[in-house]
Amino acid sequence: MLKLTRTVFTQQEGQGLAEYAFILALVALAVVAGFKTLGTALSEKIDEVAASFE
C-alpha cells in the first residue's frame, strides 16, 4: 500500500498537461483583453470616419 501511495504522489505525467492548460488559459485571457481594447479603439475610429462623411 505504501508503494502505491508513493507512486501516485511521485508521478508527474499529468503535470505537464496542467501547465500547458494554464498557459493556454493565460494566453486566451490576454487575447480577449487585447481584442476588447482593440475593438473599442477601432469602433471610435470608424465613428470618426463616418462622422466626417456627414
ChimeraX commands (.cxc) that place a marker at each C-alpha (Angstrom):
marker #1 position 0.00,0.00,0.00 radius 0.5
marker #1 position 2.84,2.39,0.84 radius 0.5
marker #1 position 4.45,1.69,-2.53 radius 0.5
marker #1 position 1.19,2.51,-4.36 radius 0.5
marker #1 position 0.77,5.75,-2.41 radius 0.5
marker #1 position 4.35,6.75,-3.13 radius 0.5
marker #1 position 3.86,6.01,-6.85 radius 0.5
marker #1 position 0.69,8.10,-7.04 radius 0.5
marker #1 position 2.32,11.14,-5.42 radius 0.5
marker #1 position 5.54,10.97,-7.44 radius 0.5
marker #1 position 4.04,10.59,-10.93 radius 0.5
marker #1 position 4.46,13.76,-12.98 radius 0.5
marker #1 position 2.80,12.75,-16.25 radius 0.5
marker #1 position -0.24,14.97,-15.76 radius 0.5
marker #1 position 1.77,17.92,-14.50 radius 0.5
marker #1 position 2.96,18.92,-17.98 radius 0.5
marker #1 position -0.58,18.85,-19.33 radius 0.5
marker #1 position -1.82,21.00,-16.45 radius 0.5
marker #1 position 0.96,23.54,-17.07 radius 0.5
marker #1 position 0.10,23.74,-20.77 radius 0.5
marker #1 position -3.58,24.22,-19.92 radius 0.5
marker #1 position -2.69,27.03,-17.51 radius 0.5
marker #1 position -0.52,28.76,-20.12 radius 0.5
marker #1 position -3.28,28.37,-22.72 radius 0.5
marker #1 position -5.79,29.95,-20.34 radius 0.5
marker #1 position -3.46,32.92,-19.74 radius 0.5
marker #1 position -2.93,33.41,-23.47 radius 0.5
marker #1 position -6.68,33.24,-24.10 radius 0.5
marker #1 position -7.27,35.84,-21.39 radius 0.5
marker #1 position -4.65,38.15,-22.94 radius 0.5
marker #1 position -6.21,37.73,-26.39 radius 0.5
marker #1 position -9.68,38.57,-25.09 radius 0.5
marker #1 position -8.36,41.66,-23.30 radius 0.5
marker #1 position -6.46,42.72,-26.41 radius 0.5
marker #1 position -9.47,42.31,-28.67 radius 0.5
marker #1 position -11.64,44.26,-26.27 radius 0.5
marker #1 position -9.17,47.15,-26.24 radius 0.5
marker #1 position -8.61,46.98,-29.97 radius 0.5
marker #1 position -12.35,46.74,-30.63 radius 0.5
marker #1 position -13.04,49.90,-28.64 radius 0.5
marker #1 position -10.32,51.87,-30.42 radius 0.5
marker #1 position -11.41,50.57,-33.81 radius 0.5
marker #1 position -15.04,51.45,-33.11 radius 0.5
marker #1 position -14.07,55.00,-32.21 radius 0.5
marker #1 position -12.07,55.40,-35.44 radius 0.5
marker #1 position -14.96,54.08,-37.52 radius 0.5
marker #1 position -17.29,56.56,-35.83 radius 0.5
marker #1 position -14.85,59.39,-36.64 radius 0.5
marker #1 position -14.67,58.39,-40.30 radius 0.5
marker #1 position -18.46,58.06,-40.52 radius 0.5
marker #1 position -18.93,61.50,-38.93 radius 0.5
marker #1 position -16.53,63.06,-41.45 radius 0.5
marker #1 position -18.80,61.96,-44.32 radius 0.5
marker #1 position -21.84,63.72,-42.88 radius 0.5
marker link #1:1,2 radius 0.2
marker link #1:2,3 radius 0.2
marker link #1:3,4 radius 0.2
marker link #1:4,5 radius 0.2
marker link #1:5,6 radius 0.2
marker link #1:6,7 radius 0.2
marker link #1:7,8 radius 0.2
marker link #1:8,9 radius 0.2
marker link #1:9,10 radius 0.2
marker link #1:10,11 radius 0.2
marker link #1:11,12 radius 0.2
marker link #1:12,13 radius 0.2
marker link #1:13,14 radius 0.2
marker link #1:14,15 radius 0.2
marker link #1:15,16 radius 0.2
marker link #1:16,17 radius 0.2
marker link #1:17,18 radius 0.2
marker link #1:18,19 radius 0.2
marker link #1:19,20 radius 0.2
marker link #1:20,21 radius 0.2
marker link #1:21,22 radius 0.2
marker link #1:22,23 radius 0.2
marker link #1:23,24 radius 0.2
marker link #1:24,25 radius 0.2
marker link #1:25,26 radius 0.2
marker link #1:26,27 radius 0.2
marker link #1:27,28 radius 0.2
marker link #1:28,29 radius 0.2
marker link #1:29,30 radius 0.2
marker link #1:30,31 radius 0.2
marker link #1:31,32 radius 0.2
marker link #1:32,33 radius 0.2
marker link #1:33,34 radius 0.2
marker link #1:34,35 radius 0.2
marker link #1:35,36 radius 0.2
marker link #1:36,37 radius 0.2
marker link #1:37,38 radius 0.2
marker link #1:38,39 radius 0.2
marker link #1:39,40 radius 0.2
marker link #1:40,41 radius 0.2
marker link #1:41,42 radius 0.2
marker link #1:42,43 radius 0.2
marker link #1:43,44 radius 0.2
marker link #1:44,45 radius 0.2
marker link #1:45,46 radius 0.2
marker link #1:46,47 radius 0.2
marker link #1:47,48 radius 0.2
marker link #1:48,49 radius 0.2
marker link #1:49,50 radius 0.2
marker link #1:50,51 radius 0.2
marker link #1:51,52 radius 0.2
marker link #1:52,53 radius 0.2
marker link #1:53,54 radius 0.2
view
